Amino acid sequence: EARPTLVRHGASLGANSTVVCGVTIGRYAFVGAGAVITRDVPDHALVYGNPARQHGWVCECGEKLTAGLDCPACGLRYMRHGSGLARNA
């Protein structure tokens, strides 16, 4: 069965990553090289492996976020929003 696959704005897919049909890759999500994506990836999630698992969060600028959801490179702050993250106002 062919189902639509959606890669949202700002998402980055590493070389040789495989995405199963019907999956959504969230905004600014980062998929590591060679990852096998079998389920939806939340906004700003860092995923890699086979099957892909989440190993952290990434900023819009591409840097890994700290445990406090702050970006060490550009200073943006984030908060949990649904299954992903959103900019802190």
N, C-alpha and C positions, 0 to 999 in steps of 0.2 A: 504494500500500500504506500503510495507516495503522499507524504504530508509536507506542508510548508516548513522550511527551516528559516529562522530569522536571526540575523546578526545585527544587533542594534548599534547606534552611533558610537564611535570611539572604541569599539571592541578591537582587540588585537589577537589574531590567531597565529600561533607559532608554526614554524615549518613542519610539514608532514603531520599536522594534527588531523584527526578524523572526527567528523561530526555526524552523528546518526540523524536521519531525517526526522523532522517534527520537533527538534530541540530549538530553544531560544537562548542565544548568548546575550547577556545583559549589557547595558551601556557601560563603556569603559572597563569591561571585564578583560582579563589577561589570561589567555590560554597558552600554556607552555608547549614547546616543541615536542612533537610525538605524542601528545595527549590524545586520549580517546574519550570523546564527550558523549555520554550515554543519557544524560538528563540535563534539564535547564540549568544555566549558570546565572547566578544573581548579578545585579549591577555591582561593578567595582570588585568582583571576586577574582582572586588569583588561584587558578586551578592548573594542575598538571598530574601526570601519571596515567596508568592504564589499569582500570578505568580511572578517569580524572576525578580527583578529590580536591576540595578547597584547602589551601595552605596559607591563607591570609587575604588581605585586601590591598587594592592599588588605587592611587590617586588619578585624577584626570591627566596629570602630567606624566604618568607612567611609573612613578616611584612607589615602592612598597610602603604602606602606612604603618605607623607605630601601633603599639597595643592600645594607645589612647585614641586611635583613629585620626591622628594628625599626620600631615605630610612633612617630612623633614626637608624636602627640597623647596617647595613653593609656599608652605605655611597654611594651606587649606585645611579645614577641619570638617569632619564628617560625623554623621549620627546614623544609627540603624534606622532603616525604613523598609518595612515589609521583610523580605528575605535578603535584601541588599542594603546598600548605603545611599545616603543623600547628603548633599552639602549642608553643613550646619549654618544657619542664618545668623 
